[in-house]
Amino acid sequence: MIELIYPYSPAPLVPQPTAENAGRQRPSGEIFPVVEPNGMVVGRASRGYCHSGAKPLHPVVHIQIMDRYGRIYLQKRSMHKDIQPGKWDTAVGGHVSYGESILEAVYREASEELGFTDFNPIYLRSYVFESEIEKELVNVFAAVGSFELHPDHDEVDEGRWWDMDMIESETGKGIFTPNFENEFKEIRPILESLL
């Protein structure tokens, strides 16, 4: 698992202040770590900047939740999300906040999105995902068992269990986020080995 390695002092703001914006560039809202692919934190940036097309690499977490029947729980992204609204996606997915570890973000996001706190995350893999507007260091975990999930309807429109073959047959039809489709294709054999 990739561990984030924070500098002793707060990492510099990204983008760097210039003579034109000196004194006006104060971080506000959510602040994410800017990282190297190995987890070294080299900066900190606002959510807006990370999603502006500038594409600083920033870490996120995904949790694939699976029951003992081999079904995967997916969330339908809220229509007010700024990225991929209304599409089905990983059960839990979210950004790592500046100062957090990967595992802290796993538990925080699971709690915020699904009220999901009593689980043992199994690390699966890390990879870099790049879209038109952002570049993420994705850290994928799984949780397997019988869980009671309570979607937060500010974060998620709905959630339901999907058979893996059904996901496979619906791939490429605009139902799922592109990132989920790519990730599922790569990790399906690993998920099946956990049953």
Sequence and secondary structure as in RCSB ss.txt:
>XXXX:A:sequence
MIELIYPYSPAPLVPQPTAENAGRQRPSGEIFPVVEPNGMVVGRASRGYCHSGAKPLHPVVHIQIMDRYGRIYLQ
KRSMHKDIQPGKWDTAVGGHVSYGESILEAVYREASEELGFTDFNPIYLRSYVFESEIEKELVNVFAAVGSFELH
PDHDEVDEGRWWDMDMIESETGKGIFTPNFENEFKEIRPILESLL
>XXXX:A:secstr
    B  SS   BSS   TTTTTT    S EEEEE TTSBEEEEEEHHHHTTTS  EEEEEEEEEE TTSEEEEE
EE TT SSSTT EEESEEEE  TT  HHHHHHHHHHHHH   S   EEEEEEEEE SS EEEEEEEEEES     
  TTTEEEEEEEEHHHHHHHTTTTSB HHHHHHHHHHHHHHHHT 
